[in-house]
C-alpha cells in the first residue's frame, strides 16, 4: 500500500495546482509535479525527456478522466 509520503515531490507541489495558483498548462511545473518522484527524473538535466507514463497521466488529466484532486485523495487513503 502506498500513501502520499511515498511521493514527497507530488505532495510538495500539488497544493499550488489544487489552489488554482498553477494550471496544467504551466508545463514545466506540471511535469515536475508528475515526474519529480520518478527515479529517472533529474531536475535541470532531463526535464525535456518524457516517458510514456507521463504522457498517459497528462492525457488522462487533460481529458478530465482523472483529476489532481482524485490523485491526491487516492494517495492519502
N, C-alpha and C positions, 0 to 999 in steps of 0.2 A: 504494500500500500504506500502510495506517495502522498505528500502534502506540500503545502506552499513552501515549507522550509527546504524542500528538495530543489526548489527553483528560486534561489535568492535574487538572481538578476531580474526575473519576471516580477517577483514580489516587490522589488525596489522600484521598478519602472512602471508598473501597471496603473498606479494611482493617478498619474497625470493624464492618462488616457481615459480612465473612468470618470475623472472630474471634468473632462472636456477641454483641458488645457492643451492637449495634443490630440491629433486625429490620425487615423491610419494612413492618411495621405502625407504625414510627416515621415517620409520614407526612411531616412537614416535612423531615427528614433524608434520607429515601428520595427525595423529589422533588429535593432539592439534588444527591444522588448522580447521578440520571439526567439532570438538566437543567442543571447548573452549566456545562457546556461549550457549551451552545447560545447562539448569538449573540442570541437573542431573550429570554433569561432574565436578569433583573436582580434579584439578591437584595434582599429587602425591598420591592421595588416591585410586581413582578408574580408573586409566588410563589403567588397564588391562581389564576392562569391556568394552564390545562393544555391542551397541544396533543394532536393525535391520536397522534403518536409516543410521547408519554409514556404515554397510555392503552394503546397496543399493547404497549409494553415492560412496563408494570406488569401487564397481563393475562397475558402470556407467563410472567413471573416468578412471579406468584401461583399460576398453574395448574401450575407445575413443568415447562413446556416448555423453559424457559431458566433457567439459574441465574446468579447473580452470579459464581460461580466460572468458569463457561463464558465469560462475557463478559470477565472479567479475563484468562483464559488466551488467548482469541482476540486480545485487544489486545496481548498480549506476543509473539505469534508474528510 
